[in-house]
């Protein structure tokens, strides 16, 4: 889709400005909040955008307006108990239109975990020239996850999700084993945190 690629490239500088603006606002809001490891934003690359726009399953009719993670932010927290209050604070700052906790559906499965939400893009973050382009996004995506969830999600995204070749069962088993270790790490950290709090 050469035309779609050109249209997306044209909007990228504006998306990047919005991402920087949102990141600065969130860092300001969370300054002094304990156990926040980092806050970061990014814009979707052209190749990634086209890959999502051209997906065979459930294709987008208007990808420029409908793909919600053209601008996406991430908050990494230290403990699993920090996820829920961080999400709640985030929803106080930005109007939420969608919430979803990504996690395996079966008790004996281990895989990607992260809280995803979609928020309305506030008007004061839209830079000059935004209204002049058609089909600009009205929302942005946020992820909130722990350090251990992030430690699994980032390599898994490259090794599994972005792989051009089908992944065989042995690799899937290895990835599940890594995910289980990260899940266990979160559980152990939460137990230690509780014990330290009681001892104090």
N, C-alpha and C positions, 0 to 999 in steps of 0.2 A: 504493500500500500504506500507508494511513494508520496501521494498527496497527503495522506494521514501523517506520515513521518514529517513532512515539511510543516504541516500545521502545528504539530506538537513541538517541533524544534523552535518555532516562532514564539510559543508561549513559555518555553522553559526559563528564560531570564526572569519573567514575572513570577513564575512558580517558585523560583529560587529565592527571590526577594521575600515572598510571603513565608516561606519555610524559615528563613533567618529571623523574620519578625515574630513568628509564633514561638520559635525557640527562645528568643530573648524574653518574651512575656512570661513563658512558663518558668524559665529559670528564676525570674524575678518573683513570681508567685510562690515558688517552692524554696526560696532562700530561707534557711533556718529550719526547714522541715527535716527531722532526723531520718537517717537510713535511706536517703536517696543517693544512689551511686552516680547516676548521670542522666542527663536529659539531652536528647539530640533529635534533629529533624533532617530529612533528606527529600529530594524530589526524584520521581521515577525517571530512570534513563529512557532514552528513545527505544532501544532494543527491548527493554522490559515492557514498556508501554505497548509496543506493537505486538509482542508475544501475547499479552493479556487481551488486547483488542481483537486478535485474530483467533482466539481459542475456539475449538470446534464445539465444545460443550457449552450450552447456554450462552451464545454469542451476544455481544453488546450491539444494540441498534444505533446508539449514539455514544461511542466510546469517549469522545472528548469531554462530554458532560457527565457520563455515567461512571467512569472509573474513579473510585473514591480515594484511592491511595496515590494519586499524582503527587500529593503532598502528604507526608506521613511523619509522625513523631514517635518517639519511644522514651519511656521512663523505666530505668532499671533500679529496682529496689533490693535491699539486702536480704529480707526475710519474706517468706510466703505470707505471713500475717500483715505485711505492709501493702500488699497488692490492693485489697479492698478499700482501705482508707485513702489510698492514692487515687484510685478510680473515682471515689466519691468526691474528692477535692477537685479532680479534673472536671467532673460534671458540674461543679459549682462555678467553674471558670468559663467553660464553653458549653453551649447547648448541645445535648446529646440526641442523636436520632437513631442510634443503633448500638446495642451492646451484645457481645458474644464472648464467652470464655472457651477458647479452643483447648480441648483436652480429649484423650481417648475415651470412647464410650463404654468400654468394658473394663472391669476391675483388674483383669490380668493382662492388660495391654499397656505398653509404655511408648510414648511418642511425643510429638511437639505439644507444648503447652504455653499459652500466652493469653492475656486478656486483650481483646480487640474492641475498639469502639470507633464510631464515626460521629463527627461533630460538625455543626454548622460553622462555616468560615465567617468570622465577624467582618462587618463592612470596613472597620478601621484598619484592617490588615491588607485590604485590597489596594495595590499601588496605582499610581497614575498609568493609564493605558489599559487597565484591566477590563473596563466596560467596553472598550473599543473592539475587543476580540469576541467572536461568537463561541458559545458553548463552553464558557469557562466554568470550572467546577465550583460548586457551592458548599462543598464539604471537604474535610480532611480526615485522615485516619490516625488513630493513636493506638499504641501497644504499651501495656504495662506488664512487666515480667520480672522474675527474680534473676539474680546473677547466674544461678545454676540453669534456669530455663534458657537464659540467653546463651550460656556456654554451649548448650546443645543446639539451639535453634540456628545460630549463625553458620556453623560448619555443615549442619544437616541441610540447610537451605541450598548451599552450593553443591554438596555431594549427592543429595537426593532429589530435592525439588527441582533444581535447575539441570539435572542430568539429561543429556540428549538421548541416552540409551536407556532402555528398560532396566530397572534394578532387580537383580536376582534375589532369591529368598535368603541366601546366606548374608548378603549385604544388609538386607532389611533386618535380619536377626541381629547383626552387629550394631546397627543403629538403635534397635530397641534396647539392647543391652546398655548402650551409652545413655539412652534416655532414662532407663531404670536407675542407673547410677546417679544421674543428676536429680531425679526425683527423691532418691534416698538421701542425697546430700541436703536437699531442702528440709526434709523431715528431721534429719539429725540436727541441723542448725536451729530449727524451731524448738526442738527439745532442749538444746543447750541454752538458748535465749530464755526459755521459761525457767530453767533451773537457776540461771544467773539472777533473774529478776526476783525469784523467791529467796535466794540467799542474801540479796541486798536488802 
